[in-house]
Amino acid sequence: MGLQNRVTPEGEIVRAAWRGAFTGNRGCLHGPDRELGAARWRTKAWICCLLEFRGRRREPMPPGKWTALFFWDEAMALAAGHRPCGECRHADHVRFREAWAAAGLPGRYAREIDAELHEARVTRRREKVVHVADAAGLPDGTVLSGGILLAGGGAFRWSPEGYAPVPRPGGAVTVLTPAPVVTVLRAGYRPAMRLDQSGSR
C-alpha cells in the first residue's frame, strides 16, 4: 500500500492510498528501510508545506533526511498539530503569526510558537491532546473527534474518500484541533479546506 506517511485528523501516521493537498514534516522518523520507527517527531517544528515549491524534487523518505508527511488539507494538518511553513508558505505563515498575536497567545517567533503548540498537541507518552468545548463557539476550520470538520456553518465528516456533510454537532464536543490553533482560527486565520475533492488522488 505504499509508505507510512499519511496523517489522520487524530494525528496518527498511517499507510493509505490518498496523497492529500499538503505535505510537511516533524524531522526524520524513518530508517534506511523507509519504515517508521517508534518516534513520531524529532523536532517541535511541525510544519505544513506545499506539495510543489520552486520546482524542487525530493524523495519522501531519503536516507537520514526528514520524513515527508501528507495531509488531506490544511484543516487536517492544523488538527494534527502542524502550522504553515515559513518558507514555501511564507504569506500563510505570516497570517498565522499575525492571528496568533491578535489572539494574545504567548510567543512571537516560530520557535516560541512551536514550543507552545507542542504542549497543546501531544503528551510525553505520544498521546494526542484533545479538549472539550461548546460547539456553538467553535470557528470554521476546527476539527472534532471522528474527523468532523466545521465549515460554512455546517459540518463534514472526513474519510479517505473525502468529506461528507453531516448534521452540525451541538453542545459539548471533543476537539482535535489544538486549543491555541482554535484561538488562531477564531482570530481570523482561514485554512485551506478540500470540501469538494475526492480522496482517490
Secondary structure, DSSP 8 states (H G I E B T S, - for coil): ---EEEE-TTS-EEE-S---SEEEESS--B-TTS-B-S-S-SSS--EEE-S-STT----SS-TTS---EEESSHHHHHHTT-EE-SSTTHHHHHHHHHHHHHTT-S--SHHHHHHHHHHHHB-TTS-B--EEEEGGG--TT-EETTTEEEETTEEEEEETTEEEEE----SEEEE-S-HHHHHHHHTT------TT--S--
